[in-house]
Amino acid sequence: MEHQVHIYTDGAAKGNPGPGGYGIVMEWVGKPYRKEFFEGFRHTTNNRMELLAVIVGLEKLKTENTKVLVISDSKYVVDSVLKKWVFGWEKKGFVGKKNPDLWKRFLVVFRKHQVDFKWIKGHNNHPQNERCDELAVMASNQNILSTDTFYEKEDDKLF
């Protein structure tokens, strides 16, 4: 598949759980078009931010059926899709799985496009991945952070 868009993603969380954020770099293949996105949350996990970055990147696409390559350093996200685990979890209603809210949201947007995934090693001097990491860390350090409502609600059940 010849990709139209490359979406680079990364997530971060200090304390895991703790303050976190995601970073996204989107590039239109063959054109000098590049966009960056980020958001920080006051209490979340690294895996939630890794997955949310992919979701938000795909949600930013304005045309359905776009051919996309998602490049991520998250084995959690990439393996869950490439090894088709997420589709099995879906069939079983995500019972006993972490982050069901995000996986359900992911599947909705994933099915609107033609998406391939590529795993890359993090912190390996890959320019776009390094930039995503900078954005995610910067987002997690902001003074005003969003609320990861589902996670904080689930976390409250532990006490």
Disulfide bonds with the S-S distance in Angstrom:
none
